Amino acid sequence: MGRATKLALVTGASTGIGFELAKLFAEHGYDLVIAADEPRIHVAAQELSSIGREVTPVEVDLRTQDGVAELYRTATAGARHLDAAAINAGVGRAGRFVDGDLDEDLSIIDLNVRSTVHLARLVLGDMVDRGSGRVLFTSSTVAAMPGSYQSIYNASKSFVLSFAEALHDELRDTGVTVTALMPGPVDTEFFTRAKMRNTPVGGPMPKDDPADVARQGYEAMMRGDRKVIAASLMSKALGKANMVLPDGVKARLNRLIARPMDR
């Protein structure tokens, strides 16, 4: 394989959708900078390197401004520029808002919202100056659902979707594209980390393959689409239903799937 001339950044890339997105970038000729807040990012880098591309792992906490700045400095070291970025890192939790730990909820906002805005400003500023680039934001089908028993996560993904769609329009004449990826439930470690295995959505409900979600997101980004609902017909139907159902109905539906089953 020839030497890659393109560079992509993927956050939340140690496992799940992020890892599968990084794999797709590598298979399509991109060198990679991949980030996560756990040591497994180095294992992921070794596996991705076997595809034949240069992979730089960065173990970093993107909840902090310093973490975001460190990641961007590493990604652009040596006067490199990013041709694409998948801003994918995100966390959540289930349970009533008033029963949760405030610091944990604020950390969800710091990662899902604050770091997304911070990193996007750095990445898109350079892309617009050059007149080229592609950015994929991972939102969710629940972005359109009031998040009963999942309030902070759903609200954060609503922000990401609105933010991405606004940027898609703002940058329409710049040579830079922005796409929102909206998965349904996906078979990743998200539910374990969010302590949601005892909820219907985290437990018995069907879940999509992260490779299928990543592929549909990658293809939509390369087409320059505004957004894509991924991956299965069930997830696509959920996404479409969320566009027409009353908010009160959607809040009750979210409560049914996100409330712990032992309550």
C-alpha positions as CSV (number, residue, x, y, z in Angstrom):
1,M,0.0,0.0,0.0
2,G,1.2,3.5,-0.8
3,R,2.0,6.1,1.7
4,A,-1.1,7.9,3.0
5,T,-1.4,11.6,2.3
6,K,-4.6,12.1,4.3
7,L,-5.0,12.4,8.1
8,A,-8.1,11.7,10.2
9,L,-8.8,12.3,13.9
10,V,-11.2,10.0,15.7
11,T,-12.3,10.4,19.4
12,G,-13.7,7.7,21.5
13,A,-11.8,5.3,19.3
14,S,-10.7,2.5,21.7
15,T,-13.8,0.5,21.1
16,G,-17.3,0.5,19.5
17,I,-18.3,3.0,16.8
18,G,-15.2,5.1,17.1
19,F,-12.9,2.1,16.6
20,E,-14.9,1.0,13.5
21,L,-14.8,4.5,12.1
22,A,-11.0,4.6,12.6
23,K,-10.8,1.3,10.8
24,L,-12.7,2.6,7.9
25,F,-10.5,5.7,7.6
26,A,-7.4,3.5,7.6
27,E,-8.8,1.2,5.0
28,H,-9.5,4.2,2.8
29,G,-6.0,5.6,3.0
30,Y,-5.9,7.8,6.0
31,D,-3.3,8.0,8.6
32,L,-4.9,8.3,12.0
33,V,-4.8,10.1,15.3
34,I,-7.1,8.3,17.7
35,A,-8.1,9.3,21.2
36,A,-9.7,7.9,24.3
37,D,-9.5,8.2,28.1
38,E,-8.3,4.7,28.7
39,P,-5.2,2.6,28.0
40,R,-7.0,0.4,25.5
41,I,-6.5,3.2,23.0
42,H,-2.9,1.9,22.6
43,V,-4.2,-1.7,21.9
44,A,-6.6,-0.2,19.3
45,A,-3.7,1.6,17.7
46,Q,-1.7,-1.6,17.4
47,E,-4.6,-3.4,15.7
48,L,-5.3,-0.5,13.3
49,S,-1.6,-0.2,12.4
50,S,-1.8,-3.7,10.9
51,I,-3.8,-2.2,8.1
52,G,-0.7,-0.5,7.0
53,R,-1.2,3.1,8.0
54,E,0.4,5.3,10.6
55,V,-1.6,5.5,13.8
56,T,-0.9,7.8,16.7
57,P,-2.8,7.0,19.9
58,V,-3.5,9.7,22.5
59,E,-4.8,8.8,25.9
60,V,-6.4,11.9,27.1
61,D,-9.4,13.2,29.2
62,L,-11.4,15.4,26.8
63,R,-13.6,16.6,29.6
64,T,-10.9,19.2,30.3
65,Q,-9.9,22.1,28.1
66,D,-6.2,21.1,28.5
67,G,-7.1,17.6,27.2
68,V,-8.8,19.0,24.1
69,A,-5.8,21.3,23.4
70,E,-3.3,18.5,23.9
71,L,-5.1,16.3,21.5
72,Y,-5.3,18.9,18.8
73,R,-1.6,19.8,19.3
74,T,-0.7,16.2,18.8
75,A,-2.9,15.8,15.8
76,T,-1.4,18.8,14.0
77,A,2.2,18.4,15.2
78,G,4.8,18.9,12.5
79,A,2.5,21.2,10.5
80,R,0.2,18.4,9.6
81,H,-3.4,19.2,8.8
82,L,-6.6,17.2,9.3
83,D,-8.5,16.1,6.3
84,A,-11.3,14.6,8.3
85,A,-12.4,14.3,11.9
86,A,-15.0,12.1,13.7
87,I,-16.0,13.7,17.0
88,N,-17.5,10.6,18.5
89,A,-16.6,10.4,22.2
90,G,-19.6,10.5,24.5
91,V,-20.9,9.1,27.8
92,G,-24.3,8.8,29.6
93,R,-26.2,7.4,32.5
94,A,-29.7,6.2,33.4
95,G,-31.8,7.2,36.3
96,R,-33.8,10.2,37.6
97,F,-31.9,13.5,37.4
98,V,-32.6,14.3,41.1
99,D,-31.1,10.9,42.2
100,G,-27.9,11.2,40.3
101,D,-24.5,12.7,41.2
102,L,-24.3,16.3,40.0
103,D,-20.5,16.1,39.3
104,E,-21.2,13.0,37.1
105,D,-23.9,14.8,35.2
106,L,-21.7,17.9,34.7
107,S,-18.9,15.6,33.4
108,I,-21.3,14.2,30.8
109,I,-21.9,17.8,29.6
110,D,-18.2,18.5,29.7
111,L,-17.5,15.6,27.4
112,N,-20.5,15.4,25.2
113,V,-21.1,19.2,24.7
114,R,-18.2,21.3,25.9
115,S,-15.4,19.2,24.4
116,T,-17.3,18.8,21.2
117,V,-17.6,22.5,20.7
118,H,-14.0,23.2,21.7
119,L,-12.5,20.5,19.4
120,A,-14.9,21.5,16.5
121,R,-13.7,25.1,16.7
122,L,-10.1,24.1,16.4
123,V,-10.7,21.5,13.6
124,L,-13.2,23.5,11.6
125,G,-11.2,26.8,11.8
126,D,-8.3,25.2,10.1
127,M,-10.4,23.4,7.6
128,V,-12.3,26.5,6.5
129,D,-9.0,28.4,6.2
130,R,-7.8,25.7,3.8
131,G,-11.2,25.3,2.0
132,S,-11.5,21.6,2.5
133,G,-12.3,19.0,5.1
134,R,-15.0,16.6,6.5
135,V,-16.4,16.4,10.0
136,L,-18.7,13.7,11.5
137,F,-20.4,14.3,14.8
138,T,-21.9,11.4,16.6
139,S,-25.4,12.3,17.9
140,S,-28.2,9.8,18.5
141,T,-31.7,9.0,17.6
142,V,-32.6,10.0,21.1
143,A,-31.6,13.6,20.2
144,A,-35.3,14.1,19.3
145,M,-36.6,12.4,22.5
146,P,-37.1,14.2,25.9
147,G,-34.9,11.9,28.0
148,S,-37.0,10.8,30.9
149,Y,-34.6,8.7,33.1
150,Q,-31.8,9.7,30.7
151,S,-32.2,13.5,30.8
152,I,-28.6,14.7,30.5
153,Y,-27.5,12.3,27.8
154,N,-30.5,13.0,25.5
155,A,-30.2,16.7,26.0
156,S,-26.5,16.6,25.2
157,K,-27.2,14.7,22.0
158,S,-29.9,17.2,21.1
159,F,-27.3,19.9,21.3
160,V,-24.8,17.9,19.1
161,L,-27.5,17.4,16.5
162,S,-28.6,21.0,16.4
163,F,-25.0,22.2,16.4
164,A,-24.0,19.9,13.6
165,E,-26.9,20.8,11.4
166,A,-26.3,24.5,12.0
167,L,-22.6,24.1,11.0
168,H,-23.6,22.1,7.9
169,D,-25.6,25.1,6.7
170,E,-23.1,27.8,7.8
171,L,-20.3,26.1,5.9
172,R,-22.1,25.1,2.8
173,D,-19.9,27.3,0.5
174,T,-16.6,26.7,2.1
175,G,-15.5,23.3,0.8
176,V,-16.0,21.8,4.3
177,T,-18.8,19.4,5.1
178,V,-20.4,18.6,8.4
179,T,-22.5,15.4,9.0
180,A,-24.5,14.2,12.0
181,L,-24.5,10.5,12.7
182,M,-27.6,9.3,14.6
183,P,-27.4,5.7,15.8
184,G,-30.1,3.8,17.6
185,P,-29.0,1.3,20.3
186,V,-25.6,-0.1,19.5
187,D,-23.8,-3.2,20.8
188,T,-21.0,-1.4,22.5
189,E,-19.6,-0.8,26.0
190,F,-21.6,2.4,26.3
191,F,-24.4,0.8,28.4
192,T,-21.9,-0.9,30.7
193,R,-20.0,2.4,31.3
194,A,-23.3,4.2,31.8
195,K,-24.5,1.6,34.3
196,M,-27.5,0.8,32.1
197,R,-27.3,-2.9,31.8
198,N,-30.3,-3.2,34.0
199,T,-32.5,-1.1,31.7
200,P,-34.5,-2.4,28.7
201,V,-32.4,-0.5,26.2
202,G,-29.1,-1.6,27.8
203,G,-30.2,-5.1,28.4
204,P,-32.7,-7.2,26.3
205,M,-33.5,-4.7,23.5
206,P,-31.9,-5.5,20.1
207,K,-28.8,-3.6,19.3
208,D,-27.0,-2.7,16.0
209,D,-23.5,-3.8,15.0
210,P,-21.1,-0.8,15.5
211,A,-19.4,-1.7,12.2
212,D,-22.7,-1.2,10.4
213,V,-23.3,2.1,12.2
214,A,-19.8,3.3,11.4
215,R,-20.1,2.4,7.7
216,Q,-23.3,4.3,7.2
217,G,-21.9,7.3,9.1
218,Y,-18.6,7.2,7.1
219,E,-20.5,6.9,3.8
220,A,-22.8,9.8,4.7
221,M,-19.8,12.0,5.7
222,M,-18.1,11.2,2.4
223,R,-21.2,12.2,0.5
224,G,-21.5,15.4,2.5
225,D,-24.9,14.5,3.9
226,R,-26.5,16.7,6.6
227,K,-27.3,13.7,8.8
228,V,-27.9,9.9,8.7
229,I,-30.0,7.7,10.9
230,A,-28.1,4.4,11.4
231,A,-28.0,1.4,11.1
232,S,-30.9,-1.1,11.2
233,L,-34.4,-0.7,9.9
234,M,-35.6,-0.6,13.5
235,S,-33.3,2.2,14.3
236,K,-34.2,4.1,11.2
237,A,-37.9,3.6,12.0
238,L,-37.3,5.0,15.6
239,G,-35.5,8.0,14.1
240,K,-38.4,8.7,11.7
241,A,-41.0,8.2,14.4
242,N,-39.2,10.8,16.6
243,M,-39.8,13.4,14.0
244,V,-43.6,13.1,14.2
245,L,-44.6,11.8,17.7
246,P,-45.6,14.3,20.3
247,D,-42.9,15.1,22.9
248,G,-45.0,13.8,25.8
249,V,-45.3,10.4,24.1
250,K,-41.6,10.3,23.3
251,A,-40.8,11.2,27.0
252,R,-42.9,8.3,28.2
253,L,-41.3,5.9,25.6
254,N,-37.8,7.0,26.8
255,R,-38.8,6.3,30.4
256,L,-40.0,2.8,29.4
257,I,-36.6,1.9,27.8
258,A,-34.2,3.8,30.1
259,R,-35.7,3.3,33.6
260,P,-33.9,0.5,35.6
261,M,-35.9,-2.7,35.5
262,D,-35.7,-3.2,39.3
263,R,-37.7,0.0,40.0
